């Protein structure tokens, strides 16, 4: 059993009973979570009221038929609506800290309260990292764990929803496509529009998010270096300078924050940088992903919300505080085959782009 001890620097009496928690970034995905089918990250809590290990999400593609006009009978001309289900298995996650009465007395801070705060941040960070891993996953397998054959098969099946910086770089062999990216292939405003068009033209189409029924948009999650390149792009700067209000609290030129271009909200998520790597181009280039998402891009199956627990041992001398939760997070996959046998799996709501991500 690992015990938390009081740090030497925290014992002086002049310290007041407060502590400064290490900064851990809040999840930037939270604003895009919701319980309905129009959310980028759909959350279902079915298992909070019943037993089981899997929650199923209903996936339906947009209708694309012409319908009928005039005096034509509709009976017999109905359009088949493609529907599938996506199952997400849940898992239990726990962590805890323990402290003795001796060290709690010596410490200038309340170690148990500090433990609660750190456990809360641990849980938030865990979920954020799981969302990033899900976005990059290859048919449910972590990107780093997927072998070459799996990456190639995924690339071929998702050829209508992947972008290796520019359309001419596409190759069904994933490594060949990645290696075609050069330093100049940065993430720009025109690439934002290109990814949006890819989503709109994909088969089946990626469903956008609707706002007030008359506007629709997508959300793109970008690593910090790709976001940097977009912010420095002249077209993006012109849009922020001329098309957005000159308001300190509203314009990212002054304030920073998410960018908006051509119906796409671009969100910087620095932790996506963990997926960046150097390709094997003739002039090796650092590359990183950008994920443009529509509705139901990810599913969060929630069985037990995070809750704290306490423990007392050794006649009350050792006291601990813990946190436990039970959930599963995955990228929604839609099988487009008639047999529904997994032979034509496609990412339901994500366009995955890879761009140059040269370090500062």
N, C-alpha and C positions, 0 to 999 in steps of 0.2 A: 504494500500500500504506500503510495507516494503522498507525503504530507507537505502542505504549504507552510513555509517558515517565514518569519518576519525578516525583511531585509534590514541590514544594519543601518542603512541611511534613513529608515523610516521610524526609528525609535526615539530621536530627540524630542524632548517635551515641548519645544517651541512650535512643533508642527501641530496645526489644528486638525480636527477630526474630519478631514476631507481627503479625497484622493483624486488624482488626475488619471483617467482611463486612457490607455493607448488608443489612438484614433484608428478606428476601423470604418471604412466607407459604408454608408447605408446603401442598400440595394437600389440601383437605378432602374431595376425592372419593376419595382412595386407599382408605379403609376399605370402599368400596362397589364396588370393582373385583374381578373374579374371572373364572375361565375357564369356568365352567359357565353354563347357561341360566337359572339362578335369580339371577344377579348383576344389580344395577342397571346396571353398566357391564361388559359382557362383553368380555373380551380374548381374541383369537385370534392365535396366532403361527404359523400355517401357513406363511407365506412365509419364516420363519427357516430352514426346511429345504428349501425349493423356490423356484423362480423364478416371478415373476409380479408384477402390479401391483394385483390386487384380491383381497380376501378376502371370502367369502360367509358370512353368518350365517343359520342356519335359524330362521325365525320360525313359531311354531305357536300358534293361539288355543285357549283352553279349550273343552272340550266342554260343551254346554249342553242336550243332548237329555234326554228322560226315561228312555231305555233301555226295557227290558221287565221285566215282573214275572210271577210265577207260572209257568204252563205255556206262556206265549207263546214261540214260537220266535224266537230272536235272529237267525237267518240271514234275510237280506233286510231286516232292520230296523237294520242298522249305521248309525252316524252318520258323516257326512263330517267329517273333521278338516281345517280350513282351514290350509294351510301355504303359506308363501311364503319367498323368500330375499331378503336385503338385502345388496347388494354395496357394499363400502367400498374406495375406491381409496387407495393409499398414496403418500406423497410424501417426499422426502429433505429434511431440515433440518440446516443446519450453521452453526457460528459458531466464531470463533477470536480469540485475542489473540497479539500478537508483541511481543518486547522485545529491545533490543540489549544486548550485554554491558556497555556503558558504563553504561546506566541501571540495570541490575541491580546493578552494583557500588555505585552511588550510593544506591540505595534501602535503607531500613531494614527492608523486608519482602522476602520472596521473591516477586517479581512473577509468576514462572511458576506457583508454587503458588497464589497468589492468583487467577491466571487460571483455574486448574482449578476452584477453588471457585465462582467467579462463573459459569463456563460450566455447572456443574452446576445452579446456581440458575436460570440462564437457561432451561435445558431443562425444569426443573420448572414454571417460570412459563409457558412456552410451551404445555405440555400442559394446564395448568389453564385457560388462556384459551381454548384450542381446545375444551375440554369445555363451557365456558360458552357459547361461540358456537354449538356444536352444539345445545345445549338450546334456544336461542332461534331456531334456524334455521327458515326457511319452505321446506319441501320441498327441503332441501339447500342453500338460498341463505341467506347471512347476513341476519339480520333487517334491518339497516340498508340492505342492498342490494336487498331485495325491494321491488318497486313495489306500488302500491295494488291493482292487479288480482291480483297473486300473493297478497297478504295476504288479500284478500277471498275468493279461491278456497280458500285454506288454512282460513280461519275457517269457511266453509260446510261443508267436508268434515269438519272436526274439531269440529263444533258440539256433539257429545256429550262432548268432552274439553277444553273451554276454559271459563274463568270470568272475566268482567270485573267482579270484586269481588262482584257479586250476580247471581243468575239473571235478574232483570228487565232488566239492562243489555245482555243479549245482542242483537247485531244482526249479520246476515251481512256488513254493511259494517264492516270492522275499525275504521276511524277513528271511525265513529259509536259503536261499542261502547266504544272507549277514551275518547272524549270524554264519555261518560255517567258516568264515574267522578268522584266528588266527594271532597273532603278527608276526609269522615267514613267513606269506604269503606276502612277499614283492614283489615289482616290480623289476625284474631282466632282464638280457639280454635274458635268455631263455624264459621269459614271453613275451618279445617283439616278438620273433620268433613265439611263440604260437599264439599270437593275429594276426600276419600276416597270419599264416596258417588258422586260423578261417575265416579271410576275404576271403582267396582264395578258401576255401571249402564251404562257405556259399551258400545257395540256395534261391534266385539267388545270384550269386557271386557279391562281392563288386569290382567295377572297380577301378584298381589302377591308379596312375598318370604316364604317360609315359614321358620319357626324351629322346629326339632325336630319338624316335621311337624304340630304342633297349634296353632301360633300363626302368624298372618300379619300383615305390616305393610308400609307404604309408607315411602318416604323423600322429604322435601320439602326442596329447596335454596332458601333465601330470601336476598334482598338484605338488607343490614344494617338498613335503615330499616323494612322489613316485619317483620324479626325483632324489632326494638325494640318495635314496636306489639304484637306477639304476647306478648312478655315482660311488657309492661305491662297486658295484658288481665286483667281481674279473674278470669275463669274459669281462665285459665292460671296465675295466681298462686295461686289457691285449690288447684288440682291439685298444684302444687309444694309448697305449704305443708302440705296435709293428706294427700295421697295418696302422697307420696314421703318416704323416710326422712330424718330430720333429721341428715344426715351431711355434714360439710364437704366431703368428697371426692366425694360422690354427688349432692347436690342443687344444681342450677344457681342457686338463689337465693343460695347462698354462693360457688359456684365458677365460675359461668358455663358456657358450653358448649352443647351441643345440648339441645333441649327434646323432650319426648315427650308426645303427647296423642292419645288415641283410636286407638292403633295406628299412629301416624305419628311418625317421628323427624324433627324439623325441624332442619336444619343451616344455620347462618349462614355464608354465603360473601360477604364484603364486596366481592369483585371483581365480583359480579353488578351492583353499583351502576352500572357503566359502561353498563348497558342502561336505566337510569332516564331519563325525559324528562318534559317538561311537556305535558299534553294541551291541547286547544283548547276546554275547557269554558267556559261563561259566566263561571265563576270558575276560571281555569286552575289545574289541580292536577297536582302531580308524581306520576307513577305509576311503578311498577316491577314486575318479574315475580317469581313464585314457581313453581318447577317441582316438582310432585309426581310421583315416579317409581315405577314398578313394575319387574318383571324385564325385562331386555333393553331398557331405555330407550335406551341408547347402545351403540355398538359401537366397539371400539378394534382396528384391524387393525395388528398389529405385524410388520414385516418385518425390521427391524434395531433391536435395543435400543441405547440411547445408549452410545457408547464414545468414549474420548478418543483423539486423534491428536497427533503431534508433528511438527515441521518444523525443519530447520536450514539456513540460507542464509548467503550472504556469508562463506564460509570459517569458519562457526561463530559469526560475530559476532551474527547475528540468530537468535533461537530463538523458536519459537512453539508454542502448545498449542491444540488445537481439540477440538471435539466434533461428532459426526455421528450421526444416527439417521434411521430411515425408518419412518413410520407414517401412519395415517389415522384420524380420529375423526369419527363422524357419528351423528346421531339415527336410530334404526331406524324405517323406514317400512313399513307393511303395506298392500298393495293389496287392498281388500275386494271388488273386482269379480270376477265370474266369468271375464272375459276376461283378467284380470291385465295390463291395458294401462296402468296408472297413473291411470286415470280416477277412482278412488276411494281415493287414497292417504290414510292416516291415520297419525298418530304412534302407533307401536306401544305404547309404555309410558310416555307422559308426559301429565299433565294440566297445561296451562299456565294460570296465574292471573295477573291483573293487579290490583294494589291501590294505594291511595293510598300515596305514599312521600314525605311532606312532610319537608323537611329540618329538623334541630334548630334 
